[in-house]
Amino acid sequence: MYIASEMIKNQVYSILIENWDEEVTGVFVAEGREWILLYDNQNDFILEGFRFIHKSKLDVVLREEDELFKEKIFAKKYPSFFVDKTYNLDDSQALLNQIMIEKKLLHFDTDNEEEIIVGLIEQVLPEKFKIKSLTSEAIWSDTCYCSFSELSTIAIDNDYLKSLNLVVEGR
């Protein structure tokens, strides 16, 4: 279980999720009661999109040599980090409602780090949400309900999602 430690804005952290082999790395933006928000560092020295980390699924927050080295590089590549939007990180229902209203394509991870679901939120209820899923070929697929408690991370505004969205909007 995650033990709160003070995370500092614009510093790089790697977060281990319960039952995952890989960590999630990014630049810390903000923290609320239920969620942590990072500028996502999916690979190499590239920041793109945002990653919301469900605090109930956190195992360990790391800030070691790798994170300090990435921070030096990010400081040179991205001299200023600016988030022009605030997200409600205190409440899952409010956060998902905000993403739904903005019609943001998202992908989320569950307890199985190998499985991601891409889609668009259609409805948010008190403990679950309805999502229209999108295949990796940008074809709309099944609609399903997911419980908030299943969520480990949520990603928005990354290149993968923007690329799929270009295909969807082009139809």
C-alpha atoms as one frame of an Amber mdcrd trajectory, in Angstrom:
protein
   0.000   0.000   0.000   1.192   3.479  -0.884   2.534   5.565   1.968   2.227
   9.285   1.227   5.473  11.128   0.684   5.677  14.682  -0.512   6.105  14.849
  -4.267   7.460  18.113  -5.640   6.069  19.781  -8.754   8.250  19.432 -11.892
  10.364  16.636 -10.417  10.622  13.209 -12.074   9.231  10.155 -10.297   8.740
   6.510 -11.183   5.696   4.862  -9.694   5.286   1.149  -9.193   1.719  -0.087
  -9.417   0.601  -3.111  -7.388   1.120  -6.364  -9.358   2.882  -4.637 -12.286
   6.431  -5.359 -13.444   6.984  -1.971 -15.111   6.814   1.401 -13.459   5.113
   4.557 -14.732   7.535   7.486 -15.028   6.771  11.155 -15.451   7.061  14.693
 -14.211   4.869  15.385 -11.204   2.091  17.916 -11.847  -0.394  17.560  -8.985
  -1.874  15.249  -6.375  -5.349  14.907  -4.908  -7.030  12.524  -2.490  -7.539
   9.798  -5.138  -5.235  10.578  -8.073  -1.719  11.728  -8.955  -1.171  13.555
 -12.263   2.075  13.243 -14.235   3.365  14.495 -17.563   3.825  11.045 -19.034
   7.278   9.717 -19.956   6.392   6.515 -21.801   9.814   6.010 -23.325  13.292
   7.477 -23.691  13.404  11.196 -22.941  10.035  12.218 -24.352   7.188  13.747
 -22.387   3.782  13.531 -23.984   0.305  13.530 -22.649  -0.864  13.113 -19.104
  -1.101  10.052 -16.904  -3.438   9.872 -13.934  -2.333   7.326 -11.327  -4.994
   5.865  -9.036  -3.488   6.150  -5.562  -5.306   3.047  -4.330  -3.163   0.986
  -6.747   0.220   2.522  -5.873   2.928   0.381  -4.422   6.106   2.501  -4.363
   7.173   5.969  -5.517  10.813   6.094  -6.650  13.194   8.991  -7.086  16.629
   7.522  -7.745  19.516   7.946 -10.201  17.422   7.255 -13.328  14.799   9.798
 -12.333  17.413  12.427 -11.457  19.148  11.918 -14.819  15.869  12.219 -16.734
  15.095  15.354 -14.778  18.346  16.959 -15.997  17.459  16.139 -19.597  13.841
  17.285 -19.272  15.007  20.588 -17.751  17.012  21.232 -20.944  14.392  19.906
 -23.408  11.343  21.363 -21.687  12.481  24.503 -19.831   8.990  25.294 -18.570
   6.120  23.009 -17.744   2.740  24.616 -17.944  -0.623  22.968 -17.430  -3.398
  25.208 -18.685  -6.084  23.031 -17.157  -6.890  21.729 -13.717  -8.317  18.295
 -13.046 -10.297  17.138 -10.034  -7.867  14.646  -8.498  -9.892  14.267  -5.307
 -12.803  12.306  -6.756 -12.900   9.622  -9.479 -16.450  10.416 -10.540 -15.662
  14.120 -10.984 -12.423  13.389 -12.868 -14.102  10.960 -15.273 -17.011  13.383
 -15.777 -14.516  16.083 -16.699 -12.790  13.803 -19.229 -16.200  12.779 -20.648
 -17.389  16.393 -21.032 -14.159  17.272 -22.857 -14.753  14.270 -25.165 -11.162
  13.144 -24.667 -10.102   9.826 -26.067  -8.350   7.945 -23.285  -6.747   4.682
 -22.483  -6.748   3.095 -19.098  -4.935   0.256 -17.440  -6.372  -2.185 -14.945
  -4.643  -4.612 -12.595  -3.242  -6.375 -15.661  -0.585  -4.022 -17.038  -0.645
  -5.836 -20.407  -4.287  -4.942 -20.989  -5.262  -1.406 -21.925  -8.654  -0.217
 -23.015  -8.921   2.697 -25.428 -12.153   4.568 -25.829 -14.494   7.426 -25.111
 -16.486   7.754 -21.904 -20.230   7.872 -22.598 -21.635   7.969 -19.063 -20.332
   8.303 -15.510 -22.242   6.831 -12.578 -21.389   6.970  -8.855 -19.100   3.872
  -8.841 -18.613   3.008 -12.513 -18.506   4.438 -16.013 -19.608   3.388 -19.478
 -16.996   3.452 -22.226 -17.243   2.931 -25.978 -14.061   1.072 -26.856 -11.855
   1.732 -29.873  -9.656  -0.898 -31.523  -5.997  -0.347 -32.409  -7.208   0.172
 -35.999  -9.429   3.065 -34.833 -12.685   1.138 -35.254 -15.417   1.633 -32.665
 -16.159  -1.596 -30.846 -18.015  -2.761 -27.744 -19.511  -0.631 -25.024 -18.840
  -1.791 -21.500 -19.091  -0.662 -17.899 -15.978  -0.424 -15.750 -15.767   0.098
 -12.025 -13.616   2.928 -10.673 -11.918   0.350  -8.454 -10.590  -1.458 -11.570
  -8.601   1.591 -12.715  -4.846   1.711 -12.162  -3.949   4.522 -14.579  -5.648
   6.741 -17.157  -3.774   8.365 -20.049  -4.959  11.294 -22.194  -3.495  13.575
 -24.856  -0.609  11.300 -25.887   0.527  10.707 -29.462  -1.083   7.270 -29.697
  -4.500   8.616 -28.733  -4.150  11.730 -30.894  -3.205   9.535 -33.880  -6.226
   7.254 -33.407  -8.427  10.328 -33.010  -7.200  11.702 -36.366  -8.387   8.532
 -38.088 -11.730   8.532 -36.261 -12.387  12.195 -37.071 -11.342  11.653 -40.697
 -14.176   9.200 -41.336
